[in-house]
């Protein structure tokens, strides 16, 4: 750790940067406060070199001037150093992130032949062939072929969607079967990492609104102090004090908000950098700041609040059947379903030690694939009369017979094809009518009430029972959400689930509001609605249909696995595609603003002690009454001025870690945060320099006798 | 006894402010007032005369322009009266010099009332009555109207800041004139004269004949205090027995000075929230309390003080007068203790504890905006004022308001020394004379009007320099502050909860500290070089 730190500190490019940034031209444009300090440096240096220029206003010895000049330029360098340090940290992070940026290989068709190329090199109009299991490299339309495409990562819809010629396909989706030729229709997105690099490089970095407002305030304060110190020269002179220009410059520099002025750029870059450490790429500084203001978060249920993978948690039989029955039927219906849900059903059955007796039939059965018309899946037994005839007896003897088993046998014997299907209650009701419908609906509702999703299982026209599927809450999501709520943020959960299920999950995760049975357009509507009420809205998204909402939201966090359109529209991209990171972004945004506020307050509060150090030094020789102001009892006027300047300079590097790490943020009432910060940085800012200046003065007095 | 007097002043002014504040709230929203019909008819007559459409609403620029135009016309009229008073009726006296006339016109139109002339000797009754008393209504009415427009900026959405001519007419006719009239009657009863004769001649005890200057003193006196004007009929101002006959009138005048500045936060409370208004009032009272405490911490006089009022009566009156930027004086400033003088400076530097009629309230809200800027950053939110985002432009305008004041005080003070004018007028430069020069410009820039120099400063240098400072110190901040209100009125209102309430103990505490720290950081060295070193 220590060696790593040293390595970054002695990074050559960074040191070079910090020195080139000393250029007055650069400072005049970027940091008016530091520019003023540098002008002061040139003035004091000139006096030090030509002490004879004035007898009236130059009356200290040469060493003092040179010392002061050195401290002044070091002050400026500390500021540029802090900026370069945070920039170099961010640059290093970007390099490591580049490896994470998503790039897939695509098979481009050139003269009928397939050539493997990187997806980023594709141009609009290129055709690529995508095989089953491969990822569609970019948005396009199907040129030829037909296939099912798994769009679950974009839309959350877990059922593959059928695509044929001219259907649009989204980049990032996965072809489930067959192969299709796709014509690329979208431009390669400008790499968002490049945008981030632009944010880090100081020359290109645009200032955010808050930064501008703060810079104006600091410039205003600086102008006031220039007026104050400038006129003091005259008043002191006319009142018969021995005024010294360099002491006045020292007073000016001490009063100027150099601490915040010097650290302001570093704080901004550090915010970007800290997000990058969590693999979040920031595309605009505005986004981070807005994150701090966020008071409404629109969260997708799937993936953010819940794991996004539903698991079977129970089998609920209809009145006529037992748990064993529905277990067996579910097992059969899920046998060829290799989705997460399907395997979880088999696992649950295994856990409950349920295994259907008619395994042979199941294994030889023909899978019934999920289709968008029927919206159910399962198996259909092959009709092999002979085989079934020979096998039935063995089954009968090895296992106890269940109603389902008997039913299957009965059907087979009467030569009726056996179909065991599972699907949503509505879908199954369409094909299976032999059921007590009120009972089924009541049981399904019970499952919903507990936050689960019911799946009905039917053998031919008879419904056996229900499988309860449930999405599990993400680890620690509740604590995370509670933290967010304390700081006054309203959470809104958006989900395709029905009202009941949504309410249960919302209750479990402690969510304030829900939008159930949501259509894709609901997200955008909600964002606009909240913004009209004056809220600052943060949201996450990954699908193309999220793009308008992401663009409209004040903080839009796109998932890296999402479509290019989504990543383009959002102002941040999470390379890990972890939606719950939005909470982290909000926290960081707040921290960023707080760090600025805290250091500004500290910087201004420091001025009190600085007056008490320099004013006595300036006036005491000529006016004994000023002795009362000399509360610190500093060694000599020279040591008072020098120790104030040294303190002023050294505070910058002392606060570099704070500005890079950010002020501690605890989720609590804003009022509490305010009082705490005010005590530490406001009150502490008044007291600390008294101690600091006195300590430095004691040290200096050893050398100065 | 002293404590009872202090309580009478505070309770009296706050009590009246509660009544006035409610009435002002109605004026701000153009709601129905008591006697609306009768008053409406009178006012409509005025609108017809000046040709104003009373339903027209103005943008901040139009409103500001209307203030400036009205004030320029009024100031031009006053200047003409002063220059040519020898040709005018009622005890004509020689016309004033151009620089003195300009200074006096600027001084009265800006609600400053810095007096480089001796009223009873240099001005005719006509100039005092038609010129000055008229202006003593125009100036505070302009200031109060500006504050009305400013407050509207925060409660209205996109329909302008109101109509200046309507506000101006209504403030003068239905607020200032009635109150001033009854106050004048009370002062008359307490012993102030009200006559068109310029002198009374009477025999002295020793048998000689004495000529005593007099005039319409009571009517001038009441609006002088009520309108935070401060320009006395006599050069002795409120220490003259005609202007301030006894202890009761001393207390009454203090109440008059405080009432309008204190009723604006009450109006604000009615319109924007009880807690918010009361908190602003509390912050003002804390500042005023500090001034009083400074003044009372050290006994003043006895040289330069009226024996009728003593140290307490003089300090109470002067601190009140400076705090409200009235500038009336019932004792010579040179008789006041250094601590009391530091208190005066504090009042003039802050200009908002409670400050002049109208502008004090505006200034305090600018402090509130700046405080909220820092508060917002401290809790990790983009700063907001009343749930409206504070943007860089607001900060820029507010920073200018804060920059103008020290620049207008310090730079001219330097000029007074480099040109030698200070030396010519006051002799050797000592902390005491430096204090006087600094005070002169602080008073001019804050539109206060109290001063050490008086007729000593009737030289072209002082007249021109202070005149321009008074003008810039008045109109630049009003323009900037109206611009702030103008941009807020365009902003979206929200129902969002503020992260830190803009009311309650915490906020009052933070606001007070902010006011104090910002002022101290700017002016501390000068207080050290000036009054502190006396």
Interface residues (C-beta under 8 A of the other chain):
Chain A: X209 X210 X212 X213 X214 X216 X217 X219 X220 X221 X223 X224 X227 X228 X231 X232 X234 X235 X236 X238 X239 X240 X255 X289 X290 X292 X293 X295 X488 X533 X534 X535 X589 X590 X591 X592 X593 X594 X596 X597 X598 X600 X601 X604 X605 X607 X608 X611 X615 X619 X623 X625 X626 X629 X665 X670 X671 X673 X674 X675 X677 X678 X681
Chain B: X370 X373 X374 X375 X376 X377 X378 X379 X380 X381 X382 X383 X387 X390 X391 X392 X394 X395 X396 X399 X400 X402 X403 X406 X407 X410 X411 X413 X414 X417 X418 X429 X430 X431 X434 X492 X493 X494 X495 X496 X497 X499 X500 X501 X506 X510 X517 X520 X521 X522 X523 X524 X525 X526 X528 X529 X532 X533
